[in-house]
Amino acid sequence: MKEIQQLLDITQSLKRQFEGRLDFSLDGRLVGDIGEALVSERFDIELYGKNKHRYDGYHHLPEKRFK
């Protein structure tokens, strides 16, 4: 099914873009990873990485933590 292959290709591309920070695995985490990626890009949030901190990321100026 070509749609499944497209989804796999897209998730591989996103994994490379957010290497070490988000998985984009095809399970229940996918929606959360997509949300974090969108917020990260839109609000210039630097993501810490997978389960490394209590917060998902931070903004450089001023330093604020987002959960």
PyMOL Python script that loads the backbone (N, CA, C, O; Angstrom):
from pymol import cmd

cmd.read_pdbstr("""\
ATOM      1  N   MET A   1       0.844  -1.169   0.000  1.00  0.00           N
ATOM      2  CA  MET A   1       0.000   0.000   0.000  1.00  0.00           C
ATOM      3  C   MET A   1       0.897   1.244   0.000  1.00  0.00           C
ATOM      4  O   MET A   1       1.723   1.411   0.898  1.00  0.00           O
ATOM      5  N   LYS A   2       0.740   2.101  -0.988  1.00  0.00           N
ATOM      6  CA  LYS A   2       1.640   3.238  -1.161  1.00  0.00           C
ATOM      7  C   LYS A   2       1.523   4.257  -0.025  1.00  0.00           C
ATOM      8  O   LYS A   2       2.513   4.907   0.309  1.00  0.00           O
ATOM      9  N   GLU A   3       0.345   4.412   0.574  1.00  0.00           N
ATOM     10  CA  GLU A   3       0.181   5.356   1.681  1.00  0.00           C
ATOM     11  C   GLU A   3       1.025   4.964   2.892  1.00  0.00           C
ATOM     12  O   GLU A   3       1.588   5.824   3.571  1.00  0.00           O
ATOM     13  N   ILE A   4       1.109   3.673   3.154  1.00  0.00           N
ATOM     14  CA  ILE A   4       1.931   3.194   4.265  1.00  0.00           C
ATOM     15  C   ILE A   4       3.399   3.493   3.993  1.00  0.00           C
ATOM     16  O   ILE A   4       4.121   3.931   4.889  1.00  0.00           O
ATOM     17  N   GLN A   5       3.843   3.261   2.766  1.00  0.00           N
ATOM     18  CA  GLN A   5       5.236   3.557   2.413  1.00  0.00           C
ATOM     19  C   GLN A   5       5.522   5.052   2.534  1.00  0.00           C
ATOM     20  O   GLN A   5       6.598   5.444   2.987  1.00  0.00           O
ATOM     21  N   GLN A   6       4.569   5.881   2.133  1.00  0.00           N
ATOM     22  CA  GLN A   6       4.734   7.333   2.271  1.00  0.00           C
ATOM     23  C   GLN A   6       4.869   7.720   3.742  1.00  0.00           C
ATOM     24  O   GLN A   6       5.714   8.540   4.101  1.00  0.00           O
ATOM     25  N   LEU A   7       4.033   7.126   4.586  1.00  0.00           N
ATOM     26  CA  LEU A   7       4.093   7.395   6.021  1.00  0.00           C
ATOM     27  C   LEU A   7       5.443   6.970   6.594  1.00  0.00           C
ATOM     28  O   LEU A   7       6.034   7.692   7.397  1.00  0.00           O
ATOM     29  N   LEU A   8       5.921   5.820   6.187  1.00  0.00           N
ATOM     30  CA  LEU A   8       7.238   5.354   6.639  1.00  0.00           C
ATOM     31  C   LEU A   8       8.352   6.287   6.163  1.00  0.00           C
ATOM     32  O   LEU A   8       9.273   6.596   6.920  1.00  0.00           O
ATOM     33  N   ASP A   9       8.268   6.729   4.924  1.00  0.00           N
ATOM     34  CA  ASP A   9       9.271   7.660   4.390  1.00  0.00           C
ATOM     35  C   ASP A   9       9.248   8.984   5.150  1.00  0.00           C
ATOM     36  O   ASP A   9      10.296   9.536   5.483  1.00  0.00           O
ATOM     37  N   ILE A  10       8.061   9.480   5.418  1.00  0.00           N
ATOM     38  CA  ILE A  10       7.919  10.748   6.155  1.00  0.00           C
ATOM     39  C   ILE A  10       8.477  10.612   7.562  1.00  0.00           C
ATOM     40  O   ILE A  10       9.206  11.489   8.026  1.00  0.00           O
ATOM     41  N   THR A  11       8.143   9.524   8.245  1.00  0.00           N
ATOM     42  CA  THR A  11       8.640   9.369   9.618  1.00  0.00           C
ATOM     43  C   THR A  11      10.159   9.215   9.638  1.00  0.00           C
ATOM     44  O   THR A  11      10.808   9.699  10.565  1.00  0.00           O
ATOM     45  N   GLN A  12      10.735   8.556   8.643  1.00  0.00           N
ATOM     46  CA  GLN A  12      12.198   8.445   8.573  1.00  0.00           C
ATOM     47  C   GLN A  12      12.839   9.815   8.379  1.00  0.00           C
ATOM     48  O   GLN A  12      13.864  10.115   8.992  1.00  0.00           O
ATOM     49  N   SER A  13      12.248  10.635   7.542  1.00  0.00           N
ATOM     50  CA  SER A  13      12.755  11.983   7.309  1.00  0.00           C
ATOM     51  C   SER A  13      12.677  12.821   8.585  1.00  0.00           C
ATOM     52  O   SER A  13      13.616  13.543   8.920  1.00  0.00           O
ATOM     53  N   LEU A  14      11.549  12.719   9.296  1.00  0.00           N
ATOM     54  CA  LEU A  14      11.387  13.458  10.553  1.00  0.00           C
ATOM     55  C   LEU A  14      12.370  12.971  11.611  1.00  0.00           C
ATOM     56  O   LEU A  14      12.911  13.779  12.365  1.00  0.00           O
ATOM     57  N   LYS A  15      12.607  11.667  11.677  1.00  0.00           N
ATOM     58  CA  LYS A  15      13.586  11.120  12.625  1.00  0.00           C
ATOM     59  C   LYS A  15      14.968  11.707  12.381  1.00  0.00           C
ATOM     60  O   LYS A  15      15.679  12.045  13.328  1.00  0.00           O
ATOM     61  N   ARG A  16      15.346  11.828  11.123  1.00  0.00           N
ATOM     62  CA  ARG A  16      16.652  12.414  10.791  1.00  0.00           C
ATOM     63  C   ARG A  16      16.704  13.888  11.198  1.00  0.00           C
ATOM     64  O   ARG A  16      17.722  14.358  11.706  1.00  0.00           O
ATOM     65  N   GLN A  17      15.606  14.615  10.975  1.00  0.00           N
ATOM     66  CA  GLN A  17      15.544  16.038  11.316  1.00  0.00           C
ATOM     67  C   GLN A  17      15.656  16.274  12.816  1.00  0.00           C
ATOM     68  O   GLN A  17      16.291  17.235  13.250  1.00  0.00           O
ATOM     69  N   PHE A  18      15.046  15.407  13.603  1.00  0.00           N
ATOM     70  CA  PHE A  18      15.006  15.561  15.058  1.00  0.00           C
ATOM     71  C   PHE A  18      15.804  14.460  15.743  1.00  0.00           C
ATOM     72  O   PHE A  18      15.418  13.989  16.813  1.00  0.00           O
ATOM     73  N   GLU A  19      16.902  14.052  15.142  1.00  0.00           N
ATOM     74  CA  GLU A  19      17.711  12.924  15.618  1.00  0.00           C
ATOM     75  C   GLU A  19      18.065  13.058  17.098  1.00  0.00           C
ATOM     76  O   GLU A  19      18.582  14.084  17.539  1.00  0.00           O
ATOM     77  N   GLY A  20      17.780  12.010  17.844  1.00  0.00           N
ATOM     78  CA  GLY A  20      18.097  11.976  19.265  1.00  0.00           C
ATOM     79  C   GLY A  20      17.100  12.700  20.152  1.00  0.00           C
ATOM     80  O   GLY A  20      17.194  12.626  21.377  1.00  0.00           O
ATOM     81  N   ARG A  21      16.135  13.407  19.543  1.00  0.00           N
ATOM     82  CA  ARG A  21      15.177  14.164  20.347  1.00  0.00           C
ATOM     83  C   ARG A  21      13.774  13.601  20.258  1.00  0.00           C
ATOM     84  O   ARG A  21      13.051  13.587  21.253  1.00  0.00           O
ATOM     85  N   LEU A  22      13.372  13.130  19.070  1.00  0.00           N
ATOM     86  CA  LEU A  22      12.038  12.567  18.875  1.00  0.00           C
ATOM     87  C   LEU A  22      12.144  11.303  18.022  1.00  0.00           C
ATOM     88  O   LEU A  22      13.005  11.202  17.148  1.00  0.00           O
ATOM     89  N   ASP A  23      11.255  10.340  18.288  1.00  0.00           N
ATOM     90  CA  ASP A  23      11.298   9.053  17.579  1.00  0.00           C
ATOM     91  C   ASP A  23      10.412   8.984  16.342  1.00  0.00           C
ATOM     92  O   ASP A  23      10.791   8.371  15.344  1.00  0.00           O
ATOM     93  N   PHE A  24       9.246   9.599  16.395  1.00  0.00           N
ATOM     94  CA  PHE A  24       8.247   9.487  15.338  1.00  0.00           C
ATOM     95  C   PHE A  24       7.953   8.019  15.027  1.00  0.00           C
ATOM     96  O   PHE A  24       7.782   7.633  13.871  1.00  0.00           O
ATOM     97  N   SER A  25       7.900   7.212  16.092  1.00  0.00           N
ATOM     98  CA  SER A  25       7.578   5.799  15.915  1.00  0.00           C
ATOM     99  C   SER A  25       6.095   5.653  15.600  1.00  0.00           C
ATOM    100  O   SER A  25       5.270   6.449  16.050  1.00  0.00           O
ATOM    101  N   LEU A  26       5.770   4.631  14.823  1.00  0.00           N
ATOM    102  CA  LEU A  26       4.389   4.432  14.397  1.00  0.00           C
ATOM    103  C   LEU A  26       3.602   3.702  15.480  1.00  0.00           C
ATOM    104  O   LEU A  26       3.184   2.556  15.319  1.00  0.00           O
ATOM    105  N   ASP A  27       3.420   4.411  16.579  1.00  0.00           N
ATOM    106  CA  ASP A  27       2.608   3.905  17.680  1.00  0.00           C
ATOM    107  C   ASP A  27       1.905   5.099  18.307  1.00  0.00           C
ATOM    108  O   ASP A  27       1.752   6.135  17.660  1.00  0.00           O
ATOM    109  N   GLY A  28       1.486   4.971  19.527  1.00  0.00           N
ATOM    110  CA  GLY A  28       0.761   6.047  20.192  1.00  0.00           C
ATOM    111  C   GLY A  28       1.572   7.307  20.408  1.00  0.00           C
ATOM    112  O   GLY A  28       1.001   8.366  20.670  1.00  0.00           O
ATOM    113  N   ARG A  29       2.883   7.222  20.307  1.00  0.00           N
ATOM    114  CA  ARG A  29       3.739   8.388  20.514  1.00  0.00           C
ATOM    115  C   ARG A  29       3.812   9.305  19.301  1.00  0.00           C
ATOM    116  O   ARG A  29       4.240  10.453  19.420  1.00  0.00           O
ATOM    117  N   LEU A  30       3.403   8.819  18.146  1.00  0.00           N
ATOM    118  CA  LEU A  30       3.544   9.583  16.911  1.00  0.00           C
ATOM    119  C   LEU A  30       2.845  10.942  17.000  1.00  0.00           C
ATOM    120  O   LEU A  30       3.423  11.961  16.622  1.00  0.00           O
ATOM    121  N   VAL A  31       1.620  10.961  17.493  1.00  0.00           N
ATOM    122  CA  VAL A  31       0.876  12.216  17.586  1.00  0.00           C
ATOM    123  C   VAL A  31       1.587  13.189  18.527  1.00  0.00           C
ATOM    124  O   VAL A  31       1.685  14.379  18.227  1.00  0.00           O
ATOM    125  N   GLY A  32       2.078  12.697  19.648  1.00  0.00           N
ATOM    126  CA  GLY A  32       2.811  13.547  20.581  1.00  0.00           C
ATOM    127  C   GLY A  32       4.097  14.080  19.983  1.00  0.00           C
ATOM    128  O   GLY A  32       4.425  15.252  20.168  1.00  0.00           O
ATOM    129  N   ASP A  33       4.829  13.245  19.271  1.00  0.00           N
ATOM    130  CA  ASP A  33       6.068  13.679  18.624  1.00  0.00           C
ATOM    131  C   ASP A  33       5.787  14.739  17.558  1.00  0.00           C
ATOM    132  O   ASP A  33       6.528  15.715  17.437  1.00  0.00           O
ATOM    133  N   ILE A  34       4.720  14.544  16.791  1.00  0.00           N
ATOM    134  CA  ILE A  34       4.354  15.538  15.780  1.00  0.00           C
ATOM    135  C   ILE A  34       4.019  16.861  16.458  1.00  0.00           C
ATOM    136  O   ILE A  34       4.448  17.922  16.005  1.00  0.00           O
ATOM    137  N   GLY A  35       3.252  16.797  17.545  1.00  0.00           N
ATOM    138  CA  GLY A  35       2.905  18.014  18.285  1.00  0.00           C
ATOM    139  C   GLY A  35       4.135  18.727  18.814  1.00  0.00           C
ATOM    140  O   GLY A  35       4.249  19.946  18.688  1.00  0.00           O
ATOM    141  N   GLU A  36       5.053  17.981  19.404  1.00  0.00           N
ATOM    142  CA  GLU A  36       6.282  18.591  19.928  1.00  0.00           C
ATOM    143  C   GLU A  36       7.106  19.213  18.815  1.00  0.00           C
ATOM    144  O   GLU A  36       7.669  20.294  18.984  1.00  0.00           O
ATOM    145  N   ALA A  37       7.179  18.537  17.683  1.00  0.00           N
ATOM    146  CA  ALA A  37       7.946  19.067  16.556  1.00  0.00           C
ATOM    147  C   ALA A  37       7.341  20.372  16.049  1.00  0.00           C
ATOM    148  O   ALA A  37       8.065  21.325  15.763  1.00  0.00           O
ATOM    149  N   LEU A  38       6.014  20.416  15.936  1.00  0.00           N
ATOM    150  CA  LEU A  38       5.346  21.630  15.465  1.00  0.00           C
ATOM    151  C   LEU A  38       5.561  22.796  16.432  1.00  0.00           C
ATOM    152  O   LEU A  38       5.860  23.912  16.007  1.00  0.00           O
ATOM    153  N   VAL A  39       5.409  22.538  17.715  1.00  0.00           N
ATOM    154  CA  VAL A  39       5.614  23.590  18.721  1.00  0.00           C
ATOM    155  C   VAL A  39       7.075  24.031  18.726  1.00  0.00           C
ATOM    156  O   VAL A  39       7.369  25.222  18.834  1.00  0.00           O
ATOM    157  N   SER A  40       7.979  23.079  18.611  1.00  0.00           N
ATOM    158  CA  SER A  40       9.407  23.387  18.584  1.00  0.00           C
ATOM    159  C   SER A  40       9.734  24.348  17.437  1.00  0.00           C
ATOM    160  O   SER A  40      10.443  25.335  17.630  1.00  0.00           O
ATOM    161  N   GLU A  41       9.217  24.054  16.257  1.00  0.00           N
ATOM    162  CA  GLU A  41       9.479  24.889  15.094  1.00  0.00           C
ATOM    163  C   GLU A  41       8.766  26.243  15.197  1.00  0.00           C
ATOM    164  O   GLU A  41       9.355  27.281  14.895  1.00  0.00           O
ATOM    165  N   ARG A  42       7.529  26.231  15.615  1.00  0.00           N
ATOM    166  CA  ARG A  42       6.709  27.458  15.646  1.00  0.00           C
ATOM    167  C   ARG A  42       7.201  28.457  16.690  1.00  0.00           C
ATOM    168  O   ARG A  42       7.228  29.660  16.433  1.00  0.00           O
ATOM    169  N   PHE A  43       7.589  27.965  17.865  1.00  0.00           N
ATOM    170  CA  PHE A  43       7.947  28.839  18.981  1.00  0.00           C
ATOM    171  C   PHE A  43       9.435  28.828  19.306  1.00  0.00           C
ATOM    172  O   PHE A  43       9.841  29.316  20.361  1.00  0.00           O
ATOM    173  N   ASP A  44      10.244  28.282  18.420  1.00  0.00           N
ATOM    174  CA  ASP A  44      11.695  28.243  18.586  1.00  0.00           C
ATOM    175  C   ASP A  44      12.088  27.611  19.923  1.00  0.00           C
ATOM    176  O   ASP A  44      12.891  28.162  20.676  1.00  0.00           O
ATOM    177  N   ILE A  45      11.506  26.450  20.196  1.00  0.00           N
ATOM    178  CA  ILE A  45      11.785  25.697  21.421  1.00  0.00           C
ATOM    179  C   ILE A  45      12.856  24.660  21.111  1.00  0.00           C
ATOM    180  O   ILE A  45      12.738  23.909  20.142  1.00  0.00           O
ATOM    181  N   GLU A  46      13.888  24.620  21.923  1.00  0.00           N
ATOM    182  CA  GLU A  46      14.929  23.601  21.785  1.00  0.00           C
ATOM    183  C   GLU A  46      14.515  22.388  22.615  1.00  0.00           C
ATOM    184  O   GLU A  46      14.337  22.494  23.828  1.00  0.00           O
ATOM    185  N   LEU A  47      14.364  21.250  21.970  1.00  0.00           N
ATOM    186  CA  LEU A  47      13.950  20.040  22.675  1.00  0.00           C
ATOM    187  C   LEU A  47      15.156  19.386  23.342  1.00  0.00           C
ATOM    188  O   LEU A  47      16.242  19.331  22.766  1.00  0.00           O
ATOM    189  N   TYR A  48      14.954  18.891  24.559  1.00  0.00           N
ATOM    190  CA  TYR A  48      16.033  18.223  25.287  1.00  0.00           C
ATOM    191  C   TYR A  48      16.374  16.867  24.707  1.00  0.00           C
ATOM    192  O   TYR A  48      17.551  16.528  24.580  1.00  0.00           O
ATOM    193  N   GLY A  49      15.400  16.111  24.364  1.00  0.00           N
ATOM    194  CA  GLY A  49      15.624  14.741  23.915  1.00  0.00           C
ATOM    195  C   GLY A  49      14.699  13.811  24.662  1.00  0.00           C
ATOM    196  O   GLY A  49      13.949  14.221  25.548  1.00  0.00           O
ATOM    197  N   LYS A  50      14.767  12.578  24.292  1.00  0.00           N
ATOM    198  CA  LYS A  50      13.838  11.585  24.834  1.00  0.00           C
ATOM    199  C   LYS A  50      14.055  11.350  26.322  1.00  0.00           C
ATOM    200  O   LYS A  50      15.102  10.855  26.740  1.00  0.00           O
ATOM    201  N   ASN A  51      13.055  11.713  27.112  1.00  0.00           N
ATOM    202  CA  ASN A  51      13.001  11.423  28.548  1.00  0.00           C
ATOM    203  C   ASN A  51      14.280  11.797  29.302  1.00  0.00           C
ATOM    204  O   ASN A  51      14.689  11.078  30.214  1.00  0.00           O
ATOM    205  N   LYS A  52      14.905  12.899  28.936  1.00  0.00           N
ATOM    206  CA  LYS A  52      16.135  13.301  29.603  1.00  0.00           C
ATOM    207  C   LYS A  52      15.894  14.320  30.705  1.00  0.00           C
ATOM    208  O   LYS A  52      16.711  14.457  31.615  1.00  0.00           O
ATOM    209  N   HIS A  53      14.790  15.028  30.628  1.00  0.00           N
ATOM    210  CA  HIS A  53      14.488  16.060  31.609  1.00  0.00           C
ATOM    211  C   HIS A  53      13.019  15.977  32.007  1.00  0.00           C
ATOM    212  O   HIS A  53      12.216  15.268  31.399  1.00  0.00           O
ATOM    213  N   ARG A  54      12.710  16.724  33.040  1.00  0.00           N
ATOM    214  CA  ARG A  54      11.318  16.799  33.465  1.00  0.00           C
ATOM    215  C   ARG A  54      10.496  17.585  32.442  1.00  0.00           C
ATOM    216  O   ARG A  54       9.297  17.354  32.289  1.00  0.00           O
ATOM    217  N   TYR A  55      11.149  18.510  31.747  1.00  0.00           N
ATOM    218  CA  TYR A  55      10.496  19.328  30.738  1.00  0.00           C
ATOM    219  C   TYR A  55      10.929  18.861  29.351  1.00  0.00           C
ATOM    220  O   TYR A  55      12.004  18.285  29.185  1.00  0.00           O
ATOM    221  N   ASP A  56      10.078  19.117  28.358  1.00  0.00           N
ATOM    222  CA  ASP A  56      10.384  18.693  26.992  1.00  0.00           C
ATOM    223  C   ASP A  56      11.420  19.574  26.312  1.00  0.00           C
ATOM    224  O   ASP A  56      12.176  19.104  25.462  1.00  0.00           O
ATOM    225  N   GLY A  57      11.459  20.866  26.687  1.00  0.00           N
ATOM    226  CA  GLY A  57      12.393  21.749  26.014  1.00  0.00           C
ATOM    227  C   GLY A  57      12.462  23.115  26.660  1.00  0.00           C
ATOM    228  O   GLY A  57      11.875  23.355  27.715  1.00  0.00           O
ATOM    229  N   TYR A  58      13.192  24.010  26.004  1.00  0.00           N
ATOM    230  CA  TYR A  58      13.361  25.360  26.534  1.00  0.00           C
ATOM    231  C   TYR A  58      13.504  26.357  25.384  1.00  0.00           C
ATOM    232  O   TYR A  58      13.867  26.007  24.260  1.00  0.00           O
ATOM    233  N   HIS A  59      13.206  27.598  25.712  1.00  0.00           N
ATOM    234  CA  HIS A  59      13.373  28.700  24.775  1.00  0.00           C
ATOM    235  C   HIS A  59      14.612  29.460  25.207  1.00  0.00           C
ATOM    236  O   HIS A  59      14.820  29.664  26.403  1.00  0.00           O
ATOM    237  N   HIS A  60      15.426  29.877  24.277  1.00  0.00           N
ATOM    238  CA  HIS A  60      16.705  30.497  24.623  1.00  0.00           C
ATOM    239  C   HIS A  60      16.567  31.814  25.380  1.00  0.00           C
ATOM    240  O   HIS A  60      17.259  32.007  26.379  1.00  0.00           O
ATOM    241  N   LEU A  61      15.711  32.712  24.950  1.00  0.00           N
ATOM    242  CA  LEU A  61      15.590  34.027  25.581  1.00  0.00           C
ATOM    243  C   LEU A  61      14.144  34.385  25.815  1.00  0.00           C
ATOM    244  O   LEU A  61      13.396  34.385  24.837  1.00  0.00           O
ATOM    245  N   PRO A  62      13.689  34.676  26.958  1.00  0.00           N
ATOM    246  CA  PRO A  62      14.309  34.287  28.225  1.00  0.00           C
ATOM    247  C   PRO A  62      14.110  32.795  28.429  1.00  0.00           C
ATOM    248  O   PRO A  62      13.240  32.192  27.801  1.00  0.00           O
ATOM    249  N   GLU A  63      14.903  32.203  29.295  1.00  0.00           N
ATOM    250  CA  GLU A  63      14.784  30.756  29.504  1.00  0.00           C
ATOM    251  C   GLU A  63      13.471  30.440  30.191  1.00  0.00           C
ATOM    252  O   GLU A  63      13.243  30.829  31.336  1.00  0.00           O
ATOM    253  N   LYS A  64      12.623  29.741  29.486  1.00  0.00           N
ATOM    254  CA  LYS A  64      11.340  29.268  30.014  1.00  0.00           C
ATOM    255  C   LYS A  64      11.278  27.774  29.756  1.00  0.00           C
ATOM    256  O   LYS A  64      11.836  27.288  28.773  1.00  0.00           O
ATOM    257  N   ARG A  65      10.622  27.062  30.608  1.00  0.00           N
ATOM    258  CA  ARG A  65      10.494  25.626  30.430  1.00  0.00           C
ATOM    259  C   ARG A  65       9.079  25.294  30.020  1.00  0.00           C
ATOM    260  O   ARG A  65       8.123  25.867  30.543  1.00  0.00           O
ATOM    261  N   PHE A  66       8.939  24.374  29.087  1.00  0.00           N
ATOM    262  CA  PHE A  66       7.631  23.986  28.583  1.00  0.00           C
ATOM    263  C   PHE A  66       7.443  22.504  28.796  1.00  0.00           C
ATOM    264  O   PHE A  66       8.334  21.700  28.522  1.00  0.00           O
ATOM    265  N   LYS A  67       6.305  22.165  29.274  1.00  0.00           N
ATOM    266  CA  LYS A  67       5.999  20.773  29.578  1.00  0.00           C
ATOM    267  C   LYS A  67       4.946  20.242  28.635  1.00  0.00           C
ATOM    268  O   LYS A  67       4.556  19.079  28.737  1.00  0.00           O
TER     269      LYS A  67
END
""", "prot")
cmd.dss("prot")
cmd.show_as("cartoon", "prot")
cmd.util.cbc("prot")
cmd.orient("prot")
